[in-house]
Amino acid sequence: MQVGYWAGRRVFVTGASGFLGSHLVRRLVGLGGHVFAFLRPASETQRIADVIDRVTLVEGDLFDVKSLERGVAVARPELVYHLAAAGVAPDCDDEQLVRVNAMGTLQLLRACAGSGLLRFVYAGSCFEYGEGSDLAESQPLAPTSVYAASKLAGHAITQAFCHRHSLPWVSLRPFTVYGPWERTSRLIPHTIFRGLKGEDVLVTPGEQERDYIFVDDVIDGFLLGGEHPAAIGRTFNLCTGQPVKVRDIVCQVLDLLDSRSRPVFGALPYRADEMFRQSGDNRLARSVLGWAARYSLLEGLRLTIEWYKGIACLGEQGGEMVRPCRE
Ligand SMILES: NC(=O)c1ccc[n+]([C@@H]2O[C@H](COP(=O)([O-])OP(=O)(O)OC[C@H]3O[C@@H](n4cnc5c(N)ncnc54)[C@H](OP(=O)(O)O)[C@@H]3O)[C@@H](O)[C@H]2O)c1
């Protein structure tokens, strides 16, 4: 990364209250960036509570065109990171997915047109590929869910709009991200909480393979995607390239916790649209951006476990959006 690149940079971040967005905001603030965090009026800000006094909050909604125009006019951003999305938590109907992830992206892009942006960074998803191993960016895209299709639509809209309006864009496709502040209903935090309480962990048979990547590594990729001159107009996977079975992740977390909890594989059914293999090829990000994952799975899990232990006193539900007890 270029030393000093972010100092004083005006950066507009959508999804700033979310899992990845909050990590990105914290890193940008630490690097001296002037962050404009685009938040909905009801967005919880606990994930960025430690840096909130060093961030400019911009209230709005991807559905509210005026708020986007106002936000971009106030921020006059040099870079936009578009991380806001519906469907990472499975609580959305299909229409909402398309409205937020496709239409919302278009509306943000419209607000940015003509603003002299240095870069528009789109947070895509490995789900755009559908199922497969060693998925490279050149792979045909074959989404198997409406969430995945809506993320792909957001990517395609970004590419087409930016082409027409001469906006420099980058698309980043994280694989399965884990780390502090991931919502507690997701596999790793859920296993940690159950493991800490010594309760059985009810899971599917767990034969699915995923490419787990620690959140700090993903944020490294986001920063490089924002600053590297060769990134413009390209799409990059952010993944380790190492597929791991869900059942192995559960066992490893419980081992690291030295927990008496038992994993009960097969207690839950697979999803109707389950993907059994998904891992990526990270050679493009390595060669063009000089990016590499810094954390092994073991290191990433250890850090994640330590962080969740700090909020364990609050319980699985209470820990969803609160600050750790030990800070
Ligand atoms: N987590 C992963 O493993 C993963 C993997 C691949 C790709 N991604 C992509 O990375 C991005 C961030 O994911 P995440 O895990 O951080 O998701 P997340 O925790 O669910 O955060 C989603 C963010 O989007 C905001 N948002 C939703 N609807 C909005 C709207 N109508 N207007 C404005 N903001 C809205 C949410 O605001 P509220 O706080 O108000 O709800 C929240 O800040 C997403 O684009 C996702 O597709 C994530």
The ligand as an ORCA input file, in Angstrom:
! r2SCAN-3c Opt
* xyz 0 1
  N     -19.980    -11.058      5.010
  C     -19.512    -11.799      4.017
  O     -19.051    -12.943      4.236
  C     -19.527    -11.280      2.601
  C     -18.988    -12.108      1.596
  C     -18.997    -11.649      0.285
  C     -19.505    -10.407     -0.025
  N     -20.018     -9.628      0.955
  C     -20.535     -8.288      0.560
  O     -19.895     -7.312      1.366
  C     -20.804     -6.249      1.651
  C     -20.906     -6.053      3.157
  O     -21.372     -7.266      3.760
  P     -21.607     -7.347      5.334
  O     -21.353     -8.759      5.749
  O     -20.878     -6.247      5.990
  O     -23.189     -7.071      5.404
  P     -24.077     -6.544      6.623
  O     -23.348     -6.693      7.912
  O     -25.405     -7.211      6.469
  O     -24.226     -4.986      6.330
  C     -25.086     -4.506      5.331
  C     -25.059     -2.989      5.367
  O     -25.908     -2.499      4.304
  C     -26.732     -1.475      4.859
  N     -27.977     -1.350      4.091
  C     -28.876     -2.321      3.801
  N     -29.914     -1.801      3.114
  C     -29.648     -0.470      2.948
  C     -30.332      0.607      2.331
  N     -31.528      0.437      1.737
  N     -29.774      1.846      2.356
  C     -28.582      2.040      2.967
  N     -27.886      1.062      3.580
  C     -28.415     -0.182      3.572
  C     -26.982     -1.942      6.289
  O     -27.474     -0.872      7.070
  P     -28.288     -1.138      8.449
  O     -27.252     -1.217      9.530
  O     -29.171      0.062      8.563
  O     -29.063     -2.419      8.279
  C     -25.583     -2.390      6.684
  O     -24.788     -1.289      7.010
  C     -22.132     -6.621      0.996
  O     -22.209     -5.952     -0.228
  C     -22.028     -8.122      0.782
  O     -22.805     -8.535     -0.314
  C     -20.043    -10.028      2.274
*
